[in-house]
């Protein structure tokens, strides 16, 4: 098979490599589409290695057709149209994945749309509703609202009765987030977000989903109401910051660190099953939709990476493979 391989100069190349074979509880998927995540761009630069034992090939999600199954697999058959959450390996013609991390391609969606679902909707669902235990009516602050995770989270908040406020880079992105279901927003170019959030939620917000990290920590703690939860899912704004412990004590705040890729296969299977129960019916009735900014042939992965790193995208960038 062919896959995107990274050379010593961190350049991306579409080259031949060994075809993986599924073990007893794995399926092999012929990949029709995969998607670009920030973790992929970091791994390509040498900063985010895969968990031990997982494929060193880039790619954390895919959509395609099952082309082989392990001898203990019972649900999946060759030819099934599926999407999958991966720990790696998606930037290839074929990928093997534990059967519990595979779900059917939602009815009415093509492979490009399907490839834009697993990583971002799993991240949003896990961190809002499992880690933060978001309850109906609670208020949410979403940083990087125009990102893949942000656009997924906006839709989940709308569906589960949680008004949300977004921060992002420009007015066009804000307008599109509002159309998607956000209730308010703030442009980074307009200065600190704390006053804007305070105007929108005078008593503070209940939950914050934050991929930025250090640069936002102080303001995040200020805009949380008592018993608020801050879920940290990235460090784009720095890996360290001073923390106001007295404020955390007085308001009974919770700071939750969370990653998806390093979780166990059992945890991921449980998460995917929960998504199938709660989210798949919403995809199939068009209440949820993956947001795709554009797509490239996988041989042009370098162009897709440059676009993602430019911060000019809205939603996901997808890589497609020829049939």
N, C-alpha and C positions, 0 to 999 in steps of 0.2 A: 504494500500500500504506500501511498504518499502522505506526507504530513508536513506541517510547518516546523522546521528545526531552526534553532538559534545558534549561530556560530560564535567564535571567540570574540568577535568585534560587536556582538549583540545585534547582528543583522538577521533578518528573517528570510528563510529559503524554503520553497516547496520541493521536497526531496523524498526519495524512496527510503523507506525504513521497514522494520519488521512488522508483520501483521500480527496483532494480538489474538490469542485464543481464549475463550471464556472458560473459567473454572466452573465447578458444579452449580454454584448459585449465582452465576453471572450470565448476562446476555451480551451479545455483540451487536452493535448498531452500525449500519451503513449510514454515514452522516450525510444529510442533505444540506444542513445549515448549522452554524454555530454562532456565537456572539462574542463581542469584545467586552471584557470587564477590566476595571482598573487593576485588578490582581494580575491579569495577563500582561499588561504593560510593565508592571513592576517586576514580574518574574522574568520577562525578556531582558530586563536590565540587570538581573542578578540579585534582586532584593527580596524576592518572595518565593522561596523554593517550595515544591509540593510536599505534602506530608510524607513521612517514610512509607515506602512500599507502593506509592501511587505513581502513575505515569508522569515522566518528566516533560511530556509534550504539553503545550499550552492548551487552554480551553476548559471552562468550567460548566458548560451546558451545551446541549445539542438537540436537534430534532432530526429524525430519520426513520429508517425501517429496520426492524430486527432481521439480522441475517444469519444468526446462529444462537443457540441457547445451551446452557450447561445441562448436565443430565438430571439435576435436581430441580430445575426451573419448571413451575407448573402453570403460571399465569400466561406467559408470553409465547407466541408462536412466530416462526419465520414469516415475514411479510407484514407484521403488525406495524402501524404508524405510531410512533412514540416520541416523547420528549424525555430528557434525562438530566438530572443534576449530577455533575461530575466533580471529582477532586483533581482532574487533569485529563488530558488526552483528546479533547474535543476538536482540536485543529488538525484533523486527520480524516482520511477516507473511512476508517473504521475505528471504533472505540469499544472497549469492554467496560461494563459497569455492573455493580450489584443489582439484582433484580428489583430490590425494594426502592431503588432510586430512579425507577422508570415509571412513567405514567402515560396513558394514552394521549395522543395528540387530540386536543379538544375539537369536537365537531365544528366544522365551519372555518377552521384556521388552516392556513398552509404551513409549510415547513419553516419559512422565513419568520412568520409570526410565532410559531411554536418555539423556535430557538431563542426568542426573546423573553420567554416566560420563566424557566426554572430558577435561575440564580437570583433575579431581582425580586420576584414574587415570594420566593422562599425566604429571602433576607427580610423583606418587609413584613411578611406574616409572622415569622419567627420572632422578630425583635419588637414589634408592636404588641402582638397578642399573646405571645408566650413569655418572653422575657419581661416586658413592661406590664403585662396583664391589663391591657387597655380595656376599659369598660365603656359601654354605650353612653354617649353624651360628654365624655371627657375630651378636653381640648389638646391638640397636638401641634407641635412645632417641628417642621421638616426642613432641615438644611439641605442644600443642593437639590431643591425641589424639581429641577428639570432633568435630573439624572435618571438612569434606568430605575434605580431603587426609589427615587423620589416620585416618579410618575406612577410606579406601582403603588406606593404608599398612599398617594393622594386618592387613588381609586378605591383602595381598601377602606380608608377613612370615610369616604362618601358612602360606601355600601354598608358600613357598620355603625353609622350615626355618630361620627366623630369629626366635628369641625376642625379644619387644619389651616395652618398659616405656613407659608414657605419663604425661604430666603434663596436668592439666586442672582444671576449676573446681569440680566437686561430686561427691558420692558416687554419685548416680544415673548421671551420665555415666561414672564409673569402672566401675560395675557393668555398664553396657552395653558398654563397651570390652572388659572381661574376657570377656563373653559372645561378643563378636565375634572374640576370639582373642588379645587382649593377655595377657601373662604377669604383669604387675604394674603398679602405678601409684601416683601421688602427687597429692594435692590441693594446688593453689596456696595455699589458705587455711591449710595446715599448715606454712608456712614454706619455707625453701630446699629445693630438690629434691636437692641433692648428697648428703646423708646417706642418703636413701631409695634413690637409685640405687646408692650404695656398698653398702648392705645387700643389694640384689638382685643386683648384679654386683660381687663383691669385687675383681676385677681391672680393672674398668672396662668400658665398652662400646666397640664397634668403630665404630659409625656413629651420628651424631645428625642428625635432620631437624628443622630449627628455623625456624619462621616469626616468632619473637619478636625475635631480634637482640640489641641492645646490653645489655639488662637481664640476659640469660642468659649472656653470653659467658664471664665468668670461671668460673662453675660448669661450663659445658659443657667447657671445656678441662681442668678438674680431673677430670671423670668419664670422659674418654676414656682408653683404654689406649694403649700404644705403637703407633704406626702407625695411630691412629684418624683418622677423617674427620668433620668437621663441615660439613654442607651447609646454608648459609643461604639460605632462600627467602622471607623476609619481615622486616619491621622494625617489627612491632607494639609492641615494647618499646624502641624507640629506634634511631637510625641511627649511633650512635657509642658506643665503650666503650674503656677501656684494655685492652691485650692483653699477656699475659705471654709475651714472645718466648722467654725462656729455657726455659720449659715446652714451648713448641712445638718448640724445637730438641732438647731432651733426649728427648722422647717421639716425635719425628719425626711431628708432627701435621700434618694438611692441613686448611686452611680453604678451602672452595669456595663461591663466590657463584654463584647460579643463578636465572635467570628463564626462563619459557617463552614469554611473549607476544612478546618481541622477537626470538626466533630466526627464522632464515630459513625461507622456505616449503619449501626442500629439506630442512632439518633436521627440520621438523615432519612432512613426508611420510615421512621415514625413521623417525621415532619412531612414527608411527601404524602403519606397516607392521610394525614390531617388536612393537607391542602386539597387532596382529591375529594374528600368529604365536603369541605367548606367552600372551596373556590372553583372547582371544576364546573359545578352547575352554573356558576355566574359567568364563566367563560362561554359556556355553551348557549346561554341566553343573551349573550352580547352585553351583559352588565359590566364585565371586565374585559379590557382589551390590552394586549401588549402594545407598547408605543415604540415603533421602529423609525428612527431618524432616516436611515438609508442602509443600503447593503452593497457589498463589494464581492467580487470573486475572491476566494480564499488566497489565490496567488498574489492578490494585492493587499495582503494583511498589513504591510508597512504603511500604506496609505490610510487604512482604517485606523491604525494606531495613532497616526499623526492627527487625524480628525478628532478622535476621542481626547487626546492630550491637549487639543486646542481649546477645550471647554466651550465649543460652539454647537454642541449637539443638544437635541431634545429627545430624551429616551435612549434607545439602544441602537448600536451599530452592529449589523449582522454580516457574517461571512458565509457565502454560498459555495456549494460544490456542484460541479457539473454531474448530471445523471450518468 
